[in-house]
Amino acid sequence: MASAGLIKLKDAFSRFVNNTQIWPLVYDTAWGGAVSSGTYQTNNSGLDFGNTYYNDHHFHFGYFVYCAAVIGYLDPTWLIQGTNKDWVNMLLRDYANPSTDDQYFPFSRSFDWFHGHSWAKGLFESGDGKDQESSSEDAFASYAIKMWGRTVGDANMEARGNLMLAVQSRSLAHYYLMADNNTVQPSRFIPNKAVGILFENKCDHATYFGANPEYIEGIHMLPLNPSSTLTRQQAFVAQEWHAYFDQGRVDQVAGGWRGILYANLAIIDPQTSYNFFAQSNFSNAYLDGGASRTWYLAWTAGLGGAASD
């Protein structure tokens, strides 16, 4: 089953390496980057979440980089086939280029080393400055750098990923994920727990797609992965859970967000989290499109949720 799944994953990935997806990537000479051709072809600036305007590049490309790290780990020969490795490195050069001497991509497009996290806003005008919604996807993009560096044997790249994650674990606790002892954000704002959207000029307890608590808090949880336990500190997770989701409130949340919330709970209560995903009548309706029950079982078990026998 694993081999069959890997074949399908390679096939799906090759569609993008060969640039045969619906909106192929093109190189933009104005700002130096790999962007979706969708806006050029349709004049719709919001297509592909504004990728043509450099919105969310670390979010989008980070998933591909991590996926490539997994493929290359499972089958090292894939790394030397065709342009697989070069294509993945191109994505990294686009959103996390470490060199100021690169003639084609700028240095560190997404990650702001002064603020200690990335900005998701691209070239769109914004009265409140650049912003970022999902701090967890920001951290995942750094985790992808770390894992791709490990897979390809690039110690410097792996170290950069480690450094970015270490910086983010501190900055997110200051600006995004507000424990009760936070002294950076305004005191009356701290009970919100997660910021929602952080702008250069304001904090907004909201999302771009809705105002439900599970949206605002959950967008800073997904995707749950090994780096989550570094950036989502246990004290904060416990306080957030008690503020919004304990005493059965989590079970009132519909759809895939419930799965995200229970997976996040594993950081402080892996047994309850594991039991939720292991129940015999588990419904796949509680899995969002980017997750699987298999992964959540592995994740919660790895944190100590599986029965000892």
N, C-alpha and C positions, 0 to 999 in steps of 0.2 A: 504493500500500500504506500509506503514511504517513497519507494522508487517511482511508482506511477504518479504520485503527487508531484515529485520533483520534475518529472518530464513535462507535466502540464505547466508547472511554474516557469520552467525554462522557455517553453513555447510562448506563454503569455508575455514574458519579459522581452523576448526577441522582437516582438511587435514594436516595442519602443526603441530598442537598439537599432532596428532597421528603419525606424522613423516612418512606419506605415500606420500609425494611429490616426484617428479621425482628424485631429489638428496637429500635424507634424511640428516639431521644433524647428526654429530657424535661428540663425545668429544675428543679433541686433548690433549693428556697428556703432549706433549712437551712444549706447550706454555700456556696450561690451557684455553681452549675455545671451544665454540660450533661452528663448521665449516661445510660447505657443504662437502658432501662425493664425490662430482663430480670429483675433481682433483685426488683423490685416485683411483677412478674407471676408469678414462680415461687418466690420466697423462697429462691432459690439464690444465696448471696452470691458464689460463684466464677464465675458466668456472665459471659461476655465479659471473662474474666480479672480480675474484680472491678472493672470500670469503674464500676458504680453506687456503689462505695465509694471511687472516685477512684484506684484502682490504675492505674498506667501511662498516665495521660492524655496525657502528652507523647509517649510511644511511639505510642499509637494515633492521636492527632490529627495528629502530625507528618507521618505518611505522607500523610494527606489534604491537608494544607497544601502539601506539596511537589508532590503530584500536581496540585493546582490551579494551582500556579506554572507547571508545564509546560504545562497546557492553556491558561492565559491567555497564555503566551509564544507558543504556536503559533497561537492565535486570540484576539487582544485583544478581539474583539466579545463573546466569551463572558463577559468580566468585567462587562459592563453588561446581561446578560440575566438577568431574574428576580432571584432572591435569591442568585445564586452567590457574589458577592463578600462580601455580608453574612454568609452562612453560614460561609465560610472565616474571616472575621474573628472570628466568634463562637468558633470553635475556638481561635483564637489568644488571645482574651480569656480563655478557660477555663484554658489551661495556661501562658500567658506574657504575661499582662496587664501592660503597663508603667505603668498608672495606679492611683494610690491613691484616685482620685475616682470610679471606676466603681461604680455602685450595684448592679450585678448579678454582677460577678466580682471575686475578690480579686486583690491584687497578686502576681504571680509565684508562682503556686500550686506549680509543679513545681521551678523552678530555685532553688537555695539559693545566694544570692550570697556568703554567708560561706564555705561549703565549696567553692564553685566548680564545682558540678555539681548535677544534679537528684537527687531521691529518687523512687523509683517506688511505694513503699508509700503506700497511701491511709489509710483510716480503721480498718484492721484493727489489733487489738492486737498488739504485738510486744515480747517481752522484751528484745531487743537493739536496740530503736529502729527508726527507718526504715531502709530499705535500697534498693539498686538493683543490678540484675544486669548489664544491657547498657549499658556506657558508650558504645558506638558508636551505639546508637539514641538515646541522650541527645544526643550531638553532632549526629546527623542531624536531630533535632527543632529544634535551633538553626539548622542549615543550611537547613531548610525556612523558618524565619522570614526568614532572609537572602534566599532566592530569591523568596519571596512578596513581600517588600518591593521587590525589584528589579522584579518583573513588574508590580506595581500602581503603581510610581513613588513609593513611600513611602520617602524617603531615611532618615528616622529609624528606621523598622522595619528596613531593611537594615543600618543601623549597629548596631542592638541585636543582630541576629544575628551580625554580625562580632565584636562585643564578647564575646558569650557564647562563641563559638567560640575566641576568643583566650584567655579565662579557662580554658575547658575544656582547651585544649592544654597548659596548665601543670598544672592540678589533676589531670588524668588521669595525667600522668606521675608525679605525687607519690603518688597514692593507689591507682590501678587498674592501670596498665601499668608494671610495675616493671623498669626496666633494671638492669644490674649495679651501677651507681653510685648507686642509690636509697638515700637516707639517712633516709627518712621511715618506711617500714614496717620491722618487725623483720627483722634480717639473715637469720635462718633461714627467713623466709617468702619472701624475694625470689626464690630459684630457681624458685618456682612461676610466675613471670612475670606472668600476669594474676591479679588477685585472685579472680575468680569472682563472689562476691556481697560487696559492701561494705555493712556495717551501720554505724550510728552507734557501736555498742559493740564491734564485732569485724569481722575479715576471715574469709571462708570460701572456701577453694579448692574450690568446688562450684558446681552450678547447681540450679535447681528441677526440672530434668527429666532429670538423669543426671550421671554422674561421668566420662564419657569425656573424655580430654584435648581432643579436637576440640570438644566441647561447651563446656568451661570457657574455652578460649582463643577459640574461634570466636564465641561470643556477644558478644565484645568487638570483633569484626571487622565483622559485618553491620549494615546494608547497606554494601557497598563503594561509595564515592561520592567526589567531589572533596575533601570535607573530611577524608576518611580520611588523606590524606597530611599533614595538619596535626596531627591528634590522635594518629596512630600514627607515632611518630618512627622513622626508619630504624634507628637503633642498637637500639632495643627490638625491632623486627620481626625483625631478623637474629638477635638472641639468643634470642628465642622460637622461631624456626624451627629453630635448631640444637638447642634443648633438647627439642623434641617431634617435629619433622616432617621433618628432613633425612635423607639416606642412605636414601631410598626409603620411609620410614615414612609419608609422606603418601599413598602409593599403596595403603596398607593401610586407609585410611579409606573407609568406605562412604557411598554416597548423596550428597546435596547438600552435605554438609559438605566433601567433597573439593573441590568447585568453589569454595566459600568460601575454603578454605585456599590454593588456587592463585591465586585472585584477590587475596588479601592479599599473596602472594609478589611480585606486581607492584610493590609499593612498593620492594623492594630488588633484584628480578631480573625486570624486565618481559619479557625475551625468553623465559625459561623459562615464565613464566606465559602469555604469548601463544601459545607453541607448544602448550601443553596444550589450550587452547580452540580452536586453529586446526587441530588434527589431523583428518585426513579421517575417521577412525573414532571421532570424539568421541561419547560417549554422553550423552544428555540426562538419564540417571539421576544425573549429577553436578551437576545444577542443583537448588537448593532452590526452594521454591515462590515465593519473592519475587525470583527472578533470571531472567535469560535469557542464552543464549549470545551474542546480539547485543550486549547491554550489556557482558558481560565482554570481548568482543573489542574493543569501543570503548574500554573502560577500560584494558586492557593496552596497546593500541596507542597511546593517548594518553600513556601513561607511557614510551613508547619501545620497545615490544615488537614493533611491526610491522616487517617486512622493508623495507629502504630502497627497493627497487624496486617 
